[in-house]
Amino acid sequence: MITLDWLYILAGIAFSLFSLLSALDQTNGKRFGNAAFWGLLAISFFFGGMLSDFANGVLVLLLVGIAGIGWLGRSDPPTTSLEERLGLSEKFGNRLFLPALIIPITAFAGTILYNYTPIGDSGVFETRWVTLILLGLGVLIALIVCVVWLRPPLLAPIEEGRRLMDSIGWAAVLPQMLAALGAVFALAGVGDVIGGIAGGVIPDGNVFVAVLIFCLGMALFTMIMGNAFAAFPVMAAAIGIPFLVIDYGGNPAIIGAIGMLAGFCGTLMTPMAANFNIVPAALLELKSQYGVIRMQVATAIPLLACNILLIYFLAF
């Protein structure tokens, strides 16, 4: 059976290659910092489940230390030349985007087929993680298609991946760290404190006010913490489960799914979501590092209002 561990191994192999190529890149003055950072991340994917909590904590502190000291630097490895890229663009046009579509199609169509056809009875994939496993499979298929179709230099896919990850830098692991922070906050009882405060504000039996506070809290905590995955454990423990699900009998699947979307509205409006909002501004060389956020606010606020209404009308 193919489990999620295979996906961790795949990611670990990718980061190991990034680390090795970074160490060999003499054009990057911070190559050893990059090599150490991606190497530690590879160790986390390979052995994180085997390491103790203390060892994993030390590993995270080392990652933070490397990034905080400024040992990470952008690389520009040679892959295909500008002339080759322009030639491929003129030859294939928009068809160059087809490999990118393979990834979501494999994940979506594969999940549907696995869950609703006899294929699922084969037990090839661990049922709980079918979509994620198929997402990784889609990446491999897309990579093979690109190599066979476009025939780039052998190391081009890995070098381009390394260039992109070096451009993003430490922000590449920000979602995982913020999600872990949300779990820490939940274990520390932050959700219970917020729930106690909300209990004094929400009128008895007023479902709409409870939904409103839940969604606004998701957006606000996401803006503070930078990721909806970090906000969700806190707001679910504070309002989502005790009020919306237990007291008012709401559908937990709808509340959870749309509640996450409400949190993502906060993602669109915060610099704390650096990998989504600040890094793209830097890569696009915008005049303002907050340019992406300013363009997204007009979408985020109406979308948040829609999510509030969707939970209210669909979950109860």
C-alpha positions as CSV (number, residue, x, y, z in Angstrom):
1,M,0.0,0.0,0.0
2,I,1.2,3.5,-0.9
3,T,1.0,5.7,2.2
4,L,1.8,9.3,2.9
5,D,5.3,8.3,3.9
6,W,6.1,7.9,0.2
7,L,5.2,11.5,-0.4
8,Y,7.5,12.5,2.5
9,I,10.3,10.5,0.9
10,L,9.7,12.2,-2.5
11,A,9.9,15.6,-0.9
12,G,13.0,14.5,1.1
13,I,14.7,13.4,-2.2
14,A,13.9,16.8,-3.8
15,F,15.3,18.8,-0.9
16,S,18.4,16.6,-0.7
17,L,19.1,17.3,-4.3
18,F,18.6,21.1,-3.7
19,S,21.0,20.8,-0.8
20,L,23.7,18.9,-2.8
21,L,23.5,21.3,-5.8
22,S,23.6,24.3,-3.5
23,A,26.8,23.1,-1.9
24,L,28.4,22.6,-5.3
25,D,27.2,26.1,-6.6
26,Q,30.3,28.2,-6.4
27,T,28.5,31.2,-8.0
28,N,26.4,31.6,-4.8
29,G,28.3,33.2,-1.9
30,K,25.8,31.7,0.6
31,R,25.8,28.3,-0.9
32,F,26.7,26.5,2.3
33,G,23.8,28.2,4.2
34,N,21.4,27.2,1.5
35,A,22.8,23.6,1.5
36,A,22.4,23.4,5.3
37,F,18.9,24.8,5.2
38,W,17.5,22.5,2.5
39,G,19.5,19.6,4.0
40,L,17.9,20.0,7.4
41,L,14.5,20.2,5.7
42,A,15.3,16.9,3.9
43,I,16.2,15.3,7.2
44,S,12.8,16.5,8.6
45,F,10.9,14.8,5.7
46,F,13.0,11.6,5.9
47,F,13.2,11.1,9.6
48,G,10.8,13.5,11.3
49,G,8.5,10.8,12.4
50,M,11.4,8.8,14.0
51,L,12.9,11.8,15.8
52,S,11.8,12.8,19.3
53,D,9.9,16.0,19.9
54,F,13.0,17.6,21.3
55,A,15.1,16.7,18.3
56,N,12.5,18.0,15.9
57,G,12.4,21.2,18.0
58,V,16.2,21.6,17.7
59,L,15.9,21.0,13.9
60,V,13.4,23.8,13.6
61,L,15.5,26.1,15.7
62,L,18.5,25.4,13.4
63,L,16.3,26.3,10.4
64,V,15.2,29.6,12.1
65,G,18.8,30.3,13.0
66,I,20.1,29.9,9.5
67,A,17.4,32.1,8.1
68,G,17.7,34.7,10.9
69,I,21.4,35.1,10.6
70,G,21.0,35.8,6.9
71,W,22.9,32.7,5.6
72,L,20.4,32.2,2.8
73,G,21.0,33.6,-0.7
74,R,19.3,33.5,-4.1
75,S,20.9,31.3,-6.8
76,D,20.8,31.6,-10.5
77,P,21.8,28.2,-11.9
78,P,22.2,27.8,-15.6
79,T,19.5,25.6,-17.2
80,T,18.1,26.6,-20.5
81,S,19.3,29.8,-22.2
82,L,17.0,32.7,-22.9
83,E,17.1,32.0,-26.6
84,E,16.0,28.4,-26.0
85,R,13.1,29.5,-23.8
86,L,12.0,32.0,-26.4
87,G,12.2,29.3,-29.1
88,L,10.1,26.9,-27.1
89,S,7.6,29.7,-26.4
90,E,7.2,30.5,-30.1
91,K,7.0,26.8,-31.0
92,F,4.5,25.5,-28.4
93,G,2.7,28.7,-27.3
94,N,0.1,28.1,-24.5
95,R,0.6,24.4,-24.8
96,L,3.5,24.8,-22.4
97,F,1.0,25.1,-19.6
98,L,-0.4,21.6,-20.3
99,P,2.0,19.8,-17.9
100,A,1.0,22.2,-15.1
101,L,-2.6,21.1,-15.6
102,I,-1.7,17.5,-15.2
103,I,-1.1,17.9,-11.5
104,P,-4.6,19.1,-10.4
105,I,-6.3,16.9,-12.9
106,T,-4.5,13.8,-11.6
107,A,-5.3,14.8,-8.0
108,F,-9.0,15.6,-8.7
109,A,-9.9,13.0,-11.3
110,G,-7.9,10.3,-9.5
111,T,-9.6,10.9,-6.2
112,I,-13.1,10.7,-7.8
113,L,-12.2,7.5,-9.6
114,Y,-10.6,6.0,-6.5
115,N,-13.5,6.8,-4.2
116,Y,-16.5,6.1,-6.5
117,T,-15.3,3.2,-8.7
118,P,-14.2,-0.3,-8.0
119,I,-10.6,0.9,-8.3
120,G,-10.8,2.0,-4.7
121,D,-11.3,-1.7,-3.6
122,S,-7.8,-2.4,-4.8
123,G,-6.3,-0.8,-1.7
124,V,-3.4,0.6,-3.6
125,F,-3.5,3.9,-1.7
126,E,-4.0,4.7,2.0
127,T,-7.6,5.9,1.8
128,R,-7.2,8.8,4.2
129,W,-4.5,10.4,2.0
130,V,-5.6,9.6,-1.5
131,T,-5.7,13.2,-2.7
132,L,-2.3,14.1,-1.4
133,I,-0.7,10.9,-2.7
134,L,-2.2,11.5,-6.2
135,L,-1.0,15.1,-6.0
136,G,2.5,13.8,-5.7
137,L,1.9,11.3,-8.4
138,G,0.7,14.1,-10.6
139,V,3.9,16.0,-10.1
140,L,5.9,13.0,-11.2
141,I,3.8,12.5,-14.3
142,A,4.0,16.2,-15.2
143,L,7.8,16.0,-14.7
144,I,8.1,13.0,-17.0
145,V,5.9,14.6,-19.6
146,C,8.1,17.7,-19.6
147,V,11.3,15.8,-19.9
148,V,10.1,13.6,-22.7
149,W,8.3,16.4,-24.6
150,L,10.7,19.4,-24.2
151,R,14.0,17.5,-23.7
152,P,15.6,20.0,-21.3
153,P,19.1,19.4,-19.9
154,L,19.1,16.5,-17.4
155,L,19.5,18.6,-14.3
156,A,17.2,21.5,-15.5
157,P,14.1,20.4,-13.5
158,I,16.1,20.2,-10.2
159,E,18.1,23.3,-10.9
160,E,14.9,25.3,-11.7
161,G,13.3,23.9,-8.6
162,R,16.3,25.0,-6.6
163,R,16.3,28.5,-8.1
164,L,12.6,28.9,-7.2
165,M,13.0,27.7,-3.7
166,D,16.1,29.9,-3.1
167,S,14.0,32.8,-4.4
168,I,11.3,32.1,-1.8
169,G,13.8,31.2,0.9
170,W,12.6,30.6,4.5
171,A,9.1,31.6,3.6
172,A,8.7,28.2,1.9
173,V,8.4,26.5,5.3
174,L,6.2,29.2,6.9
175,P,2.9,27.4,6.3
176,Q,4.1,24.3,8.1
177,M,5.5,26.3,11.0
178,L,2.4,28.4,11.4
179,A,0.2,25.3,11.3
180,A,2.3,23.8,14.1
181,L,2.0,27.1,16.0
182,G,-1.8,26.8,15.8
183,A,-1.7,23.4,17.3
184,V,0.5,24.7,20.1
185,F,-2.0,27.6,20.8
186,A,-4.8,25.0,20.9
187,L,-3.0,22.8,23.4
188,A,-2.1,25.9,25.5
189,G,-5.9,26.6,25.9
190,V,-6.0,29.8,23.9
191,G,-9.2,28.6,22.2
192,D,-10.9,28.0,25.6
193,V,-10.0,31.6,26.7
194,I,-11.5,33.0,23.4
195,G,-14.5,30.8,23.8
196,G,-15.1,32.2,27.3
197,I,-15.0,35.7,26.0
198,A,-17.2,34.9,23.0
199,G,-19.7,33.2,25.3
200,G,-20.3,36.6,27.0
201,V,-20.8,38.4,23.7
202,I,-23.0,36.0,21.7
203,P,-26.7,36.3,22.6
204,D,-28.3,33.0,23.6
205,G,-29.5,31.1,20.5
206,N,-28.3,33.7,18.0
207,V,-26.7,31.5,15.4
208,F,-25.9,34.4,13.0
209,V,-23.8,36.3,15.6
210,A,-21.9,33.1,16.4
211,V,-21.2,32.4,12.7
212,L,-20.2,36.1,12.3
213,I,-17.7,36.0,15.2
214,F,-16.3,32.6,14.1
215,C,-15.6,33.8,10.5
216,L,-14.3,37.2,11.6
217,G,-12.1,35.4,14.1
218,M,-10.8,33.0,11.5
219,A,-9.9,36.0,9.2
220,L,-8.4,38.0,12.1
221,F,-6.3,35.2,13.5
222,T,-5.1,34.3,10.1
223,M,-4.0,37.9,9.5
224,I,-2.1,37.8,12.8
225,M,-0.6,34.3,12.4
226,G,-0.2,34.3,8.6
227,N,-2.0,31.1,7.8
228,A,-5.5,29.8,8.2
229,F,-4.1,26.4,9.3
230,A,-2.8,28.1,12.4
231,A,-6.0,29.9,13.1
232,F,-8.3,27.0,12.6
233,P,-7.4,24.9,15.8
234,V,-7.9,28.0,17.9
235,M,-11.2,29.2,16.5
236,A,-12.6,25.6,16.2
237,A,-11.9,25.1,19.9
238,A,-13.2,28.5,20.8
239,I,-16.4,28.8,18.8
240,G,-16.7,26.3,15.9
241,I,-17.1,23.1,18.0
242,P,-18.7,24.2,21.3
243,F,-21.1,26.8,19.8
244,L,-21.8,26.1,16.2
245,V,-21.6,22.3,16.2
246,I,-22.6,21.2,19.7
247,D,-25.0,24.0,20.9
248,Y,-26.6,24.9,17.5
249,G,-26.3,21.5,15.7
250,G,-24.4,22.8,12.7
251,N,-22.9,20.5,10.0
252,P,-19.2,20.2,11.0
253,A,-18.0,19.5,7.5
254,I,-19.6,22.7,6.1
255,I,-18.5,24.8,9.1
256,G,-14.9,23.4,8.8
257,A,-14.5,23.7,5.0
258,I,-16.1,27.2,4.6
259,G,-14.5,28.4,7.9
260,M,-11.1,27.7,6.3
261,L,-12.1,29.7,3.3
262,A,-13.0,32.6,5.7
263,G,-9.5,32.3,7.1
264,F,-8.0,32.4,3.7
265,C,-9.7,35.8,3.2
266,G,-7.5,37.0,6.0
267,T,-4.5,35.5,4.1
268,L,-5.2,37.8,1.2
269,M,-4.9,40.9,3.5
270,T,-1.8,40.3,5.6
271,P,2.0,40.7,5.2
272,M,2.3,37.8,7.7
273,A,1.5,35.5,4.8
274,A,4.8,36.4,3.4
275,N,5.0,33.4,1.0
276,F,1.7,34.4,-0.6
277,N,1.9,38.2,-0.5
278,I,5.4,39.6,0.1
279,V,7.5,37.1,-1.9
280,P,5.5,37.5,-5.1
281,A,5.9,41.3,-4.8
282,A,9.6,40.8,-4.5
283,L,9.8,38.4,-7.4
284,L,7.7,40.7,-9.6
285,E,9.9,43.6,-8.5
286,L,6.9,45.8,-7.6
287,K,7.5,49.3,-6.3
288,S,5.6,48.5,-3.0
289,Q,6.1,45.2,-1.1
290,Y,2.4,45.6,-0.1
291,G,1.2,46.0,-3.7
292,V,-0.2,42.4,-3.9
293,I,-2.2,42.9,-0.7
294,R,-3.7,46.2,-1.8
295,M,-5.0,44.5,-4.9
296,Q,-6.5,41.6,-3.0
297,V,-8.4,43.5,-0.3
298,A,-11.3,44.4,-2.6
299,T,-11.8,40.7,-3.3
300,A,-11.2,39.4,0.2
301,I,-13.8,41.5,2.1
302,P,-16.8,40.6,-0.2
303,L,-15.6,37.0,-0.2
304,L,-15.5,36.9,3.6
305,A,-19.1,38.2,3.7
306,C,-20.2,35.4,1.3
307,N,-18.5,32.8,3.4
308,I,-20.4,34.1,6.5
309,L,-23.7,33.8,4.6
310,L,-22.8,30.3,3.2
311,I,-22.2,28.9,6.7
312,Y,-25.3,30.5,8.1
313,F,-27.6,29.2,5.3
314,L,-26.0,25.8,4.5
315,A,-24.8,24.5,7.9
316,F,-28.0,24.9,9.9
